[in-house]
Amino acid sequence: MNLPERHISDFNKIVQLINDARKRAFIKVNEELINLYWNVGRIISEKVENANWGAGVVDELVNFIKEKNPDIKGFNRRGLYRMKQFYETYHKIENVSSLRTQLTWTHHRTILSKTASIEEKEFYIRLAIKEKYSVRELERQIESGVYERFMLSNTKVSTLMTQIRPETKDTFKDIYTLDFLNLPERHSERDLRKAIIQNLKNFILEFGRDFTFVGEEFRIQVGDKDFYIDLLFFNRDLQCLVAFDLKITEFKPDYISKIDFYLEALDREHKKKHENPSVGVILCKYKNDEIVEYSLSRSLSPTKVAEYQTKLIDKKLLQQKLHELAEIFEQNIKK
């Protein structure tokens, strides 16, 4: 469409007004629907709890609603009991119930059906809101055991990062599942880097939407020599550059000096005045936590060491490990 240049700005303003209004309308409609399901669930829960209603009464309610609103969907027997479950799960937890309208009903159904504990449910509610997950993206995060990995995480960050940027402990995980790269067990660092670039959307989904891609093999020049950072991102939440050094082997202590060098060069030559000091992530195939801890204990750069896996971790195994950890914790408390 060939438009006069003088009209394009005004046209864009009108389109933006339309899009903003549609977004507000969707948010309002969703809020009303979630509150409707919540209140319906509350009434059914209270009636059933007081022994006023049995299963037969709920079936009568289904037929009554269908008679009064023949075109309405979602108010069958299964739907009504799901509303009851929705209310009963969250109504005593104020910090969760207050978030309920920020997700769609399909998001809530996914979390209710695919998670166990209230802690896990709250984790995914907050994560889905923060990362603005679609339902499909949320399902993948649940199936890959993000909650279990987060709870089991023995996050290894440098002492300096812990002191000056404590929020980074919540930004980075200990293990990242990169099954979507479809890499063979034996692969090179170049294979890993290229696969990440080809699957950048899923990679950012795994690490968090606050990451914005800056460059691959990002060139830095020091002393008339060129050096290349495997992957460079910017994190909007941390407001800093994040350099990734990819390793297909087990972590080694000398990796720290390399990432320190990269971060110093980024801060001197590329960091904007308003940005925070750059952060480094050494992404390894394997790591020994004790060796990592020793290596990071005196590091002067904000660095994180993480492990990547190319196969989806069995969620049942993660849950078993989490259960064992909880039992050990309880035993230590009793001593």
C-alpha positions, 0 to 999 in steps of 0.5 A: 500500500502506497501511502503519503508520507504525511499520513503514516504517523497519524495512521500508526497512532490510530492503529496503536490506539486500536491495539491498546484498546483491544488489549485492555478489553481482553484483560478486562474480559479475562478478569471478569471470567476468572472472577466468575469461575472463582465465585462459582467455585466458591458457592459450590465448595461452600454448599458441598462442605456444608453437606447441602449439596451432593453430586446429584445437586451439581448435576441438576445445576449443570442442567439448569445452567444449560436450560437458562444459557443454552449456548454457554460452554465450560459449565458441564459437570467437569467444568464446575468441579474444576472451578470448585478445585480452583477456589479450594486450592487458592482461597486461603493463600492470599498472595496467590489468590490476588494474582489469579486474574493475571492468567487465563483460565487455560493457564490455570487449568494447566497448572491445576492438572499438571502440578502437585503441591501448592508451592509448585503451583505458586511457582508456575503462576508467578513464572507464567506471569513474569515470563508471559508464557503461552499455554504451550510454553507453560506446559513445556516448562512444567514437563521439563521440571523447571520447579524441581530443577530450581528447588534442587539448584545449588546455584554457583555464582561468584562471591562478588555477584552474590554481594553486589547482585543478589537478584542474580540467584533468581535469574539463573538456574543451575541446570538448563535443559536444551533438548530442543537443540536436538544435538547428538551426545557427541557434539562440538562447541560450534555445533552447540553455538549454531544449534542455539542460534537456530533455536534462539526463541526456545533458548531465550524461553529456557533462560527467561524473556528478559534476555535479548540477543546481541550477537554470536562470536561477538568480537572484542579487541584488546591490545590489537588482538581480536577475541570472540565471545561465543554468545552475547545477550543483554538482560533487561531485568539486570540491565547488563550485558551477559556473556556466554562461554560455551564448553562441551566438557567438564568445568575447569578452574581456568575457564574463570580467567577467560570469562573475567577477561571478557567481562573486563573488556565489555565493561571498558569498551561496550557497557553504556554509562547507565548499565550495570557491570557485565555478567558472565555465564560459563555453560558446561556439559558437566561440573563438579560443585566443589571445584566450581565453589573453590574457583568462584570463591575469590573471583572478582567478576560477577560470574555464574557456572551452569550445566546444560543437558541435551535430553529432557530430564525425567521429571519423576526422577527430579521429584524423587530427588526433591522428596529425598532432599526434603526428608534430609532437611526434616531429619536435620531439623529434628536433630 
